Amino acid sequence: MGSMSIWHWLILLVIVMLLFGAGKVPKLMGDMAKGVKAFKEGLKDIDETSKHSDAPPAAAQQVPPPESKRDTAHV
């Protein structure tokens, strides 16, 4: 009851083909595949950049404590 039968998928496919046309669906899928590929390459570039970086990660860097401001005028 929760899954769709083969007839549901065929009807859905016919509706998609009628709405978008037979030529647009492969073009849309190709564009989507190019986008996924570009996204993966971008992630790969980020990983390579972080591995080759000489600076430690931001979480590992120590921040010096702020200097205490003493009021020397009232001494």
N, C-alpha and C positions, 0 to 999 in steps of 0.2 A: 504494500500500500504506500510506503514511503518512497520507493524508487519508481523511476519512470520506465515504462515498457518501450519496446522498439517502435511501436506505433506513435507514441508521444514524441520520440526523437525524430521520426520521419516527418511528422506534421510540423514540428518546430523547424526542421531543416527547410521544408518547403516555404514556410512563412519567411524565414531569413532570406532565402533566395529571391522571393518575390519583392521583398522590401529593398534589398541592396543590389540585386542583379547578380548574375553568375560571374561577371568579370571583376566586380569590386571586392568580393570576399577574399580571393587569393591575394589581391593587392593589399588589403587591410591586414591580413595575416603576415605578409612579408614585411610590411612596415612595422608591425608589432615585434616581429623577430629581430629586426634591425635595432629597434629601441632597446630590447632586452640585451642584445649583444653589446651595444654601446654602454649600457649601464654596468654590465659585468666588467668591461674593460676599464671603466672609470674607477670601480672599486679596486681592481687589480693595481691601477696606477697609484691609488691612495695607499694601499698596503706596501707597495715597493718604496714609496716616498717615506713612509714612517719607519721602515726598516733601515733605510740608508741615512736617516737623520742623525746628526751628531748630538743634538740637544736631547736631554732626558725628557720624558713625557711631562706634561704640565702638573700632574698629580705628584710626581716625584720631586719637583723643584721646591726648594725651601724658600719661603718668603721671610725676609728679615722682620723682626718685631718693630713696631713703630716706636720712635723715640718719645720718651716721656717728656711732656712739656711742664717744666717747673716754673712757677711764678716767682721770679727772682726780684720783683719790684717790692714785695712786702717783707723782705728778709731783714 
